[in-house]
């Protein structure tokens, strides 16, 4: 079991997965998200290179429309 903190909430993964696959599992459009990974903002081309591991901290932000 891999324990992560995502947007301030504890989450568990059954197995190691790359960040892009994890985001895709929620149906997120990777062109419309920003991700902070352990305190650093990632470029979108890094999403497939990052393997989520024990203790990682993610902040996932999506734009919200409105006025």
PyMOL Python script that loads the backbone (N, CA, C, O; Angstrom):
from pymol import cmd

cmd.read_pdbstr("""\
ATOM      1  N   UNK A   1       0.839  -1.179   0.000  1.00  0.00           N
ATOM      2  CA  UNK A   1       0.000   0.000   0.000  1.00  0.00           C
ATOM      3  C   UNK A   1       0.886   1.245   0.000  1.00  0.00           C
ATOM      4  O   UNK A   1       1.847   1.326   0.765  1.00  0.00           O
ATOM      5  N   UNK A   2       0.566   2.209  -0.852  1.00  0.00           N
ATOM      6  CA  UNK A   2       1.315   3.464  -0.939  1.00  0.00           C
ATOM      7  C   UNK A   2       0.436   4.576  -0.385  1.00  0.00           C
ATOM      8  O   UNK A   2      -0.677   4.793  -0.865  1.00  0.00           O
ATOM      9  N   UNK A   3       0.935   5.276   0.621  1.00  0.00           N
ATOM     10  CA  UNK A   3       0.192   6.370   1.244  1.00  0.00           C
ATOM     11  C   UNK A   3       0.665   7.699   0.697  1.00  0.00           C
ATOM     12  O   UNK A   3       1.859   8.000   0.691  1.00  0.00           O
ATOM     13  N   UNK A   4      -0.303   8.500   0.231  1.00  0.00           N
ATOM     14  CA  UNK A   4      -0.033   9.819  -0.343  1.00  0.00           C
ATOM     15  C   UNK A   4      -0.891  10.860   0.364  1.00  0.00           C
ATOM     16  O   UNK A   4      -1.848  10.518   1.058  1.00  0.00           O
ATOM     17  N   UNK A   5      -0.548  12.118   0.185  1.00  0.00           N
ATOM     18  CA  UNK A   5      -1.393  13.217   0.614  1.00  0.00           C
ATOM     19  C   UNK A   5      -1.762  13.984  -0.653  1.00  0.00           C
ATOM     20  O   UNK A   5      -0.889  14.509  -1.344  1.00  0.00           O
ATOM     21  N   UNK A   6      -3.059  14.045  -0.952  1.00  0.00           N
ATOM     22  CA  UNK A   6      -3.520  14.703  -2.170  1.00  0.00           C
ATOM     23  C   UNK A   6      -4.524  15.779  -1.801  1.00  0.00           C
ATOM     24  O   UNK A   6      -5.570  15.501  -1.215  1.00  0.00           O
ATOM     25  N   UNK A   7      -4.188  17.013  -2.152  1.00  0.00           N
ATOM     26  CA  UNK A   7      -5.014  18.175  -1.818  1.00  0.00           C
ATOM     27  C   UNK A   7      -5.377  18.177  -0.340  1.00  0.00           C
ATOM     28  O   UNK A   7      -6.514  18.470   0.030  1.00  0.00           O
ATOM     29  N   UNK A   8      -4.404  17.848   0.499  1.00  0.00           N
ATOM     30  CA  UNK A   8      -4.574  17.896   1.940  1.00  0.00           C
ATOM     31  C   UNK A   8      -5.269  16.704   2.564  1.00  0.00           C
ATOM     32  O   UNK A   8      -5.529  16.705   3.767  1.00  0.00           O
ATOM     33  N   UNK A   9      -5.577  15.680   1.771  1.00  0.00           N
ATOM     34  CA  UNK A   9      -6.280  14.500   2.293  1.00  0.00           C
ATOM     35  C   UNK A   9      -5.450  13.249   2.058  1.00  0.00           C
ATOM     36  O   UNK A   9      -4.851  13.092   0.994  1.00  0.00           O
ATOM     37  N   UNK A  10      -5.411  12.360   3.041  1.00  0.00           N
ATOM     38  CA  UNK A  10      -4.668  11.113   2.851  1.00  0.00           C
ATOM     39  C   UNK A  10      -5.366  10.202   1.836  1.00  0.00           C
ATOM     40  O   UNK A  10      -6.588  10.059   1.839  1.00  0.00           O
ATOM     41  N   UNK A  11      -4.562   9.597   0.979  1.00  0.00           N
ATOM     42  CA  UNK A  11      -5.057   8.657  -0.028  1.00  0.00           C
ATOM     43  C   UNK A  11      -4.133   7.454  -0.057  1.00  0.00           C
ATOM     44  O   UNK A  11      -2.969   7.538   0.332  1.00  0.00           O
ATOM     45  N   UNK A  12      -4.669   6.323  -0.528  1.00  0.00           N
ATOM     46  CA  UNK A  12      -3.875   5.107  -0.646  1.00  0.00           C
ATOM     47  C   UNK A  12      -3.935   4.586  -2.073  1.00  0.00           C
ATOM     48  O   UNK A  12      -4.975   4.649  -2.729  1.00  0.00           O
ATOM     49  N   UNK A  13      -2.818   4.076  -2.539  1.00  0.00           N
ATOM     50  CA  UNK A  13      -2.747   3.399  -3.835  1.00  0.00           C
ATOM     51  C   UNK A  13      -2.364   1.948  -3.595  1.00  0.00           C
ATOM     52  O   UNK A  13      -1.586   1.651  -2.688  1.00  0.00           O
ATOM     53  N   UNK A  14      -2.904   1.050  -4.398  1.00  0.00           N
ATOM     54  CA  UNK A  14      -2.577  -0.366  -4.269  1.00  0.00           C
ATOM     55  C   UNK A  14      -1.208  -0.687  -4.851  1.00  0.00           C
ATOM     56  O   UNK A  14      -0.536  -1.613  -4.397  1.00  0.00           O
ATOM     57  N   UNK A  15      -0.791   0.091  -5.869  1.00  0.00           N
ATOM     58  CA  UNK A  15       0.472  -0.191  -6.538  1.00  0.00           C
ATOM     59  C   UNK A  15       1.082   1.097  -7.061  1.00  0.00           C
ATOM     60  O   UNK A  15       0.414   2.127  -7.146  1.00  0.00           O
ATOM     61  N   UNK A  16       2.367   1.025  -7.412  1.00  0.00           N
ATOM     62  CA  UNK A  16       3.051   2.176  -7.976  1.00  0.00           C
ATOM     63  C   UNK A  16       2.464   2.504  -9.336  1.00  0.00           C
ATOM     64  O   UNK A  16       2.194   1.611 -10.139  1.00  0.00           O
ATOM     65  N   UNK A  17       2.270   3.786  -9.589  1.00  0.00           N
ATOM     66  CA  UNK A  17       1.707   4.243 -10.856  1.00  0.00           C
ATOM     67  C   UNK A  17       2.341   5.589 -11.184  1.00  0.00           C
ATOM     68  O   UNK A  17       2.755   6.331 -10.293  1.00  0.00           O
ATOM     69  N   UNK A  18       2.411   5.896 -12.493  1.00  0.00           N
ATOM     70  CA  UNK A  18       2.936   7.215 -12.844  1.00  0.00           C
ATOM     71  C   UNK A  18       1.826   8.258 -12.686  1.00  0.00           C
ATOM     72  O   UNK A  18       0.639   7.932 -12.699  1.00  0.00           O
ATOM     73  N   UNK A  19       2.238   9.501 -12.539  1.00  0.00           N
ATOM     74  CA  UNK A  19       1.297  10.586 -12.268  1.00  0.00           C
ATOM     75  C   UNK A  19       0.275  10.743 -13.382  1.00  0.00           C
ATOM     76  O   UNK A  19      -0.904  10.948 -13.097  1.00  0.00           O
ATOM     77  N   UNK A  20       0.689  10.653 -14.643  1.00  0.00           N
ATOM     78  CA  UNK A  20      -0.247  10.805 -15.763  1.00  0.00           C
ATOM     79  C   UNK A  20      -1.346   9.749 -15.706  1.00  0.00           C
ATOM     80  O   UNK A  20      -2.519  10.070 -15.898  1.00  0.00           O
ATOM     81  N   UNK A  21      -0.988   8.517 -15.450  1.00  0.00           N
ATOM     82  CA  UNK A  21      -1.989   7.443 -15.360  1.00  0.00           C
ATOM     83  C   UNK A  21      -2.941   7.683 -14.190  1.00  0.00           C
ATOM     84  O   UNK A  21      -4.146   7.455 -14.299  1.00  0.00           O
ATOM     85  N   UNK A  22      -2.386   8.145 -13.071  1.00  0.00           N
ATOM     86  CA  UNK A  22      -3.220   8.429 -11.905  1.00  0.00           C
ATOM     87  C   UNK A  22      -4.241   9.517 -12.232  1.00  0.00           C
ATOM     88  O   UNK A  22      -5.423   9.366 -11.924  1.00  0.00           O
ATOM     89  N   UNK A  23      -3.803  10.599 -12.846  1.00  0.00           N
ATOM     90  CA  UNK A  23      -4.716  11.688 -13.205  1.00  0.00           C
ATOM     91  C   UNK A  23      -5.743  11.227 -14.228  1.00  0.00           C
ATOM     92  O   UNK A  23      -6.920  11.574 -14.131  1.00  0.00           O
ATOM     93  N   UNK A  24      -5.299  10.440 -15.214  1.00  0.00           N
ATOM     94  CA  UNK A  24      -6.221   9.921 -16.224  1.00  0.00           C
ATOM     95  C   UNK A  24      -7.292   9.020 -15.623  1.00  0.00           C
ATOM     96  O   UNK A  24      -8.401   8.945 -16.152  1.00  0.00           O
ATOM     97  N   UNK A  25      -6.981   8.338 -14.530  1.00  0.00           N
ATOM     98  CA  UNK A  25      -7.955   7.439 -13.904  1.00  0.00           C
ATOM     99  C   UNK A  25      -9.168   8.203 -13.372  1.00  0.00           C
ATOM    100  O   UNK A  25     -10.217   7.608 -13.121  1.00  0.00           O
ATOM    101  N   UNK A  26      -9.027   9.509 -13.202  1.00  0.00           N
ATOM    102  CA  UNK A  26     -10.143  10.347 -12.752  1.00  0.00           C
ATOM    103  C   UNK A  26     -10.805  11.081 -13.914  1.00  0.00           C
ATOM    104  O   UNK A  26     -11.713  11.887 -13.711  1.00  0.00           O
ATOM    105  N   UNK A  27     -10.344  10.796 -15.134  1.00  0.00           N
ATOM    106  CA  UNK A  27     -10.915  11.436 -16.306  1.00  0.00           C
ATOM    107  C   UNK A  27     -10.485  12.885 -16.475  1.00  0.00           C
ATOM    108  O   UNK A  27     -11.151  13.655 -17.168  1.00  0.00           O
ATOM    109  N   UNK A  28      -9.374  13.261 -15.846  1.00  0.00           N
ATOM    110  CA  UNK A  28      -8.907  14.637 -15.949  1.00  0.00           C
ATOM    111  C   UNK A  28      -8.203  14.868 -17.285  1.00  0.00           C
ATOM    112  O   UNK A  28      -7.444  14.018 -17.751  1.00  0.00           O
ATOM    113  N   UNK A  29      -8.461  16.014 -17.890  1.00  0.00           N
ATOM    114  CA  UNK A  29      -7.754  16.418 -19.093  1.00  0.00           C
ATOM    115  C   UNK A  29      -6.411  16.981 -18.654  1.00  0.00           C
ATOM    116  O   UNK A  29      -6.363  18.022 -17.999  1.00  0.00           O
ATOM    117  N   UNK A  30      -5.344  16.323 -18.997  1.00  0.00           N
ATOM    118  CA  UNK A  30      -4.021  16.717 -18.515  1.00  0.00           C
ATOM    119  C   UNK A  30      -3.593  18.092 -19.017  1.00  0.00           C
ATOM    120  O   UNK A  30      -2.692  18.705 -18.444  1.00  0.00           O
ATOM    121  N   UNK A  31      -4.224  18.581 -20.075  1.00  0.00           N
ATOM    122  CA  UNK A  31      -3.909  19.924 -20.560  1.00  0.00           C
ATOM    123  C   UNK A  31      -4.518  21.009 -19.674  1.00  0.00           C
ATOM    124  O   UNK A  31      -4.127  22.173 -19.755  1.00  0.00           O
ATOM    125  N   UNK A  32      -5.479  20.623 -18.824  1.00  0.00           N
ATOM    126  CA  UNK A  32      -6.188  21.604 -18.007  1.00  0.00           C
ATOM    127  C   UNK A  32      -6.003  21.393 -16.512  1.00  0.00           C
ATOM    128  O   UNK A  32      -6.892  21.720 -15.725  1.00  0.00           O
ATOM    129  N   UNK A  33      -4.867  20.855 -16.119  1.00  0.00           N
ATOM    130  CA  UNK A  33      -4.560  20.711 -14.695  1.00  0.00           C
ATOM    131  C   UNK A  33      -3.148  21.220 -14.429  1.00  0.00           C
ATOM    132  O   UNK A  33      -2.275  21.177 -15.295  1.00  0.00           O
ATOM    133  N   UNK A  34      -2.956  21.692 -13.229  1.00  0.00           N
ATOM    134  CA  UNK A  34      -1.619  22.026 -12.739  1.00  0.00           C
ATOM    135  C   UNK A  34      -1.380  21.136 -11.533  1.00  0.00           C
ATOM    136  O   UNK A  34      -2.297  20.882 -10.753  1.00  0.00           O
ATOM    137  N   UNK A  35      -0.158  20.663 -11.378  1.00  0.00           N
ATOM    138  CA  UNK A  35       0.146  19.746 -10.284  1.00  0.00           C
ATOM    139  C   UNK A  35       1.378  20.219  -9.533  1.00  0.00           C
ATOM    140  O   UNK A  35       2.432  20.476 -10.115  1.00  0.00           O
ATOM    141  N   UNK A  36       1.212  20.325  -8.224  1.00  0.00           N
ATOM    142  CA  UNK A  36       2.343  20.533  -7.334  1.00  0.00           C
ATOM    143  C   UNK A  36       2.744  19.174  -6.790  1.00  0.00           C
ATOM    144  O   UNK A  36       1.904  18.437  -6.274  1.00  0.00           O
ATOM    145  N   UNK A  37       4.003  18.842  -6.897  1.00  0.00           N
ATOM    146  CA  UNK A  37       4.513  17.536  -6.476  1.00  0.00           C
ATOM    147  C   UNK A  37       5.617  17.770  -5.460  1.00  0.00           C
ATOM    148  O   UNK A  37       6.698  18.249  -5.802  1.00  0.00           O
ATOM    149  N   UNK A  38       5.340  17.432  -4.221  1.00  0.00           N
ATOM    150  CA  UNK A  38       6.304  17.616  -3.128  1.00  0.00           C
ATOM    151  C   UNK A  38       6.861  19.048  -3.112  1.00  0.00           C
ATOM    152  O   UNK A  38       8.058  19.267  -2.922  1.00  0.00           O
ATOM    153  N   UNK A  39       5.960  20.005  -3.318  1.00  0.00           N
ATOM    154  CA  UNK A  39       6.326  21.410  -3.208  1.00  0.00           C
ATOM    155  C   UNK A  39       6.803  22.075  -4.480  1.00  0.00           C
ATOM    156  O   UNK A  39       7.099  23.270  -4.467  1.00  0.00           O
ATOM    157  N   UNK A  40       6.890  21.338  -5.591  1.00  0.00           N
ATOM    158  CA  UNK A  40       7.323  21.918  -6.862  1.00  0.00           C
ATOM    159  C   UNK A  40       6.229  21.780  -7.902  1.00  0.00           C
ATOM    160  O   UNK A  40       5.590  20.733  -8.005  1.00  0.00           O
ATOM    161  N   UNK A  41       6.011  22.844  -8.680  1.00  0.00           N
ATOM    162  CA  UNK A  41       5.044  22.781  -9.774  1.00  0.00           C
ATOM    163  C   UNK A  41       5.693  22.040 -10.936  1.00  0.00           C
ATOM    164  O   UNK A  41       6.812  22.352 -11.344  1.00  0.00           O
ATOM    165  N   UNK A  42       4.969  21.050 -11.462  1.00  0.00           N
ATOM    166  CA  UNK A  42       5.501  20.222 -12.542  1.00  0.00           C
ATOM    167  C   UNK A  42       5.087  20.745 -13.911  1.00  0.00           C
ATOM    168  O   UNK A  42       3.989  21.275 -14.079  1.00  0.00           O
ATOM    169  N   UNK A  43       5.967  20.592 -14.876  1.00  0.00           N
ATOM    170  CA  UNK A  43       5.600  20.807 -16.275  1.00  0.00           C
ATOM    171  C   UNK A  43       4.805  19.584 -16.724  1.00  0.00           C
ATOM    172  O   UNK A  43       5.042  18.473 -16.249  1.00  0.00           O
ATOM    173  N   UNK A  44       3.872  19.794 -17.631  1.00  0.00           N
ATOM    174  CA  UNK A  44       3.013  18.689 -18.073  1.00  0.00           C
ATOM    175  C   UNK A  44       3.804  17.526 -18.672  1.00  0.00           C
ATOM    176  O   UNK A  44       3.387  16.373 -18.563  1.00  0.00           O
ATOM    177  N   UNK A  45       4.930  17.819 -19.297  1.00  0.00           N
ATOM    178  CA  UNK A  45       5.707  16.724 -19.892  1.00  0.00           C
ATOM    179  C   UNK A  45       6.411  15.864 -18.841  1.00  0.00           C
ATOM    180  O   UNK A  45       7.005  14.841 -19.182  1.00  0.00           O
ATOM    181  N   UNK A  46       6.353  16.262 -17.586  1.00  0.00           N
ATOM    182  CA  UNK A  46       6.931  15.464 -16.500  1.00  0.00           C
ATOM    183  C   UNK A  46       5.935  14.449 -15.931  1.00  0.00           C
ATOM    184  O   UNK A  46       6.340  13.528 -15.222  1.00  0.00           O
ATOM    185  N   UNK A  47       4.646  14.600 -16.227  1.00  0.00           N
ATOM    186  CA  UNK A  47       3.622  13.757 -15.612  1.00  0.00           C
ATOM    187  C   UNK A  47       3.876  12.266 -15.820  1.00  0.00           C
ATOM    188  O   UNK A  47       3.637  11.473 -14.909  1.00  0.00           O
ATOM    189  N   UNK A  48       4.352  11.871 -16.995  1.00  0.00           N
ATOM    190  CA  UNK A  48       4.586  10.447 -17.256  1.00  0.00           C
ATOM    191  C   UNK A  48       5.879   9.959 -16.611  1.00  0.00           C
ATOM    192  O   UNK A  48       6.063   8.754 -16.436  1.00  0.00           O
ATOM    193  N   UNK A  49       6.769  10.869 -16.258  1.00  0.00           N
ATOM    194  CA  UNK A  49       8.065  10.499 -15.684  1.00  0.00           C
ATOM    195  C   UNK A  49       8.016  10.308 -14.171  1.00  0.00           C
ATOM    196  O   UNK A  49       8.891   9.657 -13.600  1.00  0.00           O
ATOM    197  N   UNK A  50       7.002  10.870 -13.523  1.00  0.00           N
ATOM    198  CA  UNK A  50       6.904  10.824 -12.062  1.00  0.00           C
ATOM    199  C   UNK A  50       6.178   9.555 -11.632  1.00  0.00           C
ATOM    200  O   UNK A  50       5.018   9.346 -11.989  1.00  0.00           O
ATOM    201  N   UNK A  51       6.860   8.711 -10.865  1.00  0.00           N
ATOM    202  CA  UNK A  51       6.231   7.536 -10.261  1.00  0.00           C
ATOM    203  C   UNK A  51       5.835   7.906  -8.834  1.00  0.00           C
ATOM    204  O   UNK A  51       6.676   8.305  -8.028  1.00  0.00           O
ATOM    205  N   UNK A  52       4.556   7.769  -8.535  1.00  0.00           N
ATOM    206  CA  UNK A  52       4.082   8.107  -7.193  1.00  0.00           C
ATOM    207  C   UNK A  52       4.612   7.090  -6.197  1.00  0.00           C
ATOM    208  O   UNK A  52       4.587   5.884  -6.442  1.00  0.00           O
ATOM    209  N   UNK A  53       5.095   7.601  -5.060  1.00  0.00           N
ATOM    210  CA  UNK A  53       5.685   6.721  -4.050  1.00  0.00           C
ATOM    211  C   UNK A  53       5.242   7.142  -2.659  1.00  0.00           C
ATOM    212  O   UNK A  53       4.656   8.207  -2.466  1.00  0.00           O
ATOM    213  N   UNK A  54       5.531   6.295  -1.712  1.00  0.00           N
ATOM    214  CA  UNK A  54       5.156   6.501  -0.314  1.00  0.00           C
ATOM    215  C   UNK A  54       5.548   7.902   0.158  1.00  0.00           C
ATOM    216  O   UNK A  54       6.692   8.327  -0.004  1.00  0.00           O
ATOM    217  N   UNK A  55       4.580   8.610   0.744  1.00  0.00           N
ATOM    218  CA  UNK A  55       4.844   9.906   1.348  1.00  0.00           C
ATOM    219  C   UNK A  55       4.772  11.096   0.412  1.00  0.00           C
ATOM    220  O   UNK A  55       4.951  12.231   0.851  1.00  0.00           O
ATOM    221  N   UNK A  56       4.511  10.864  -0.880  1.00  0.00           N
ATOM    222  CA  UNK A  56       4.410  11.991  -1.806  1.00  0.00           C
ATOM    223  C   UNK A  56       3.237  12.890  -1.434  1.00  0.00           C
ATOM    224  O   UNK A  56       2.225  12.438  -0.899  1.00  0.00           O
ATOM    225  N   UNK A  57       3.406  14.181  -1.736  1.00  0.00           N
ATOM    226  CA  UNK A  57       2.368  15.175  -1.489  1.00  0.00           C
ATOM    227  C   UNK A  57       2.038  15.836  -2.822  1.00  0.00           C
ATOM    228  O   UNK A  57       2.907  16.411  -3.476  1.00  0.00           O
ATOM    229  N   UNK A  58       0.756  15.743  -3.216  1.00  0.00           N
ATOM    230  CA  UNK A  58       0.302  16.331  -4.465  1.00  0.00           C
ATOM    231  C   UNK A  58      -0.757  17.407  -4.201  1.00  0.00           C
ATOM    232  O   UNK A  58      -1.601  17.272  -3.315  1.00  0.00           O
ATOM    233  N   UNK A  59      -0.686  18.453  -4.979  1.00  0.00           N
ATOM    234  CA  UNK A  59      -1.756  19.449  -5.049  1.00  0.00           C
ATOM    235  C   UNK A  59      -2.184  19.487  -6.499  1.00  0.00           C
ATOM    236  O   UNK A  59      -1.396  19.835  -7.379  1.00  0.00           O
ATOM    237  N   UNK A  60      -3.438  19.129  -6.749  1.00  0.00           N
ATOM    238  CA  UNK A  60      -3.970  19.074  -8.109  1.00  0.00           C
ATOM    239  C   UNK A  60      -4.977  20.199  -8.252  1.00  0.00           C
ATOM    240  O   UNK A  60      -5.941  20.283  -7.491  1.00  0.00           O
ATOM    241  N   UNK A  61      -4.748  21.075  -9.241  1.00  0.00           N
ATOM    242  CA  UNK A  61      -5.593  22.252  -9.433  1.00  0.00           C
ATOM    243  C   UNK A  61      -6.147  22.243 -10.833  1.00  0.00           C
ATOM    244  O   UNK A  61      -5.428  22.031 -11.810  1.00  0.00           O
ATOM    245  N   UNK A  62      -7.455  22.480 -10.913  1.00  0.00           N
ATOM    246  CA  UNK A  62      -8.129  22.604 -12.213  1.00  0.00           C
ATOM    247  C   UNK A  62      -8.776  23.977 -12.292  1.00  0.00           C
ATOM    248  O   UNK A  62      -9.223  24.508 -11.275  1.00  0.00           O
ATOM    249  N   UNK A  63      -8.833  24.559 -13.486  1.00  0.00           N
ATOM    250  CA  UNK A  63      -9.503  25.862 -13.608  1.00  0.00           C
ATOM    251  C   UNK A  63     -11.006  25.714 -13.360  1.00  0.00           C
ATOM    252  O   UNK A  63     -11.615  24.695 -13.687  1.00  0.00           O
ATOM    253  N   UNK A  64     -11.572  26.749 -12.783  1.00  0.00           N
ATOM    254  CA  UNK A  64     -13.008  26.775 -12.507  1.00  0.00           C
ATOM    255  C   UNK A  64     -13.581  28.001 -13.202  1.00  0.00           C
ATOM    256  O   UNK A  64     -13.104  29.119 -13.010  1.00  0.00           O
ATOM    257  N   UNK A  65     -14.606  27.778 -14.008  1.00  0.00           N
ATOM    258  CA  UNK A  65     -15.243  28.893 -14.703  1.00  0.00           C
ATOM    259  C   UNK A  65     -16.186  29.653 -13.777  1.00  0.00           C
ATOM    260  O   UNK A  65     -16.605  29.143 -12.738  1.00  0.00           O
ATOM    261  N   UNK A  66     -16.496  30.826 -14.154  1.00  0.00           N
ATOM    262  CA  UNK A  66     -17.437  31.633 -13.366  1.00  0.00           C
ATOM    263  C   UNK A  66     -17.034  33.087 -13.426  1.00  0.00           C
ATOM    264  O   UNK A  66     -16.033  33.455 -14.040  1.00  0.00           O
ATOM    265  N   UNK A  67     -17.812  33.877 -12.795  1.00  0.00           N
ATOM    266  CA  UNK A  67     -17.501  35.288 -12.889  1.00  0.00           C
ATOM    267  C   UNK A  67     -17.820  35.958 -11.657  1.00  0.00           C
ATOM    268  O   UNK A  67     -17.624  37.168 -11.544  1.00  0.00           O
TER     269      UNK A  67
END
""", "prot")
cmd.dss("prot")
cmd.show_as("cartoon", "prot")
cmd.util.cbc("prot")
cmd.orient("prot")
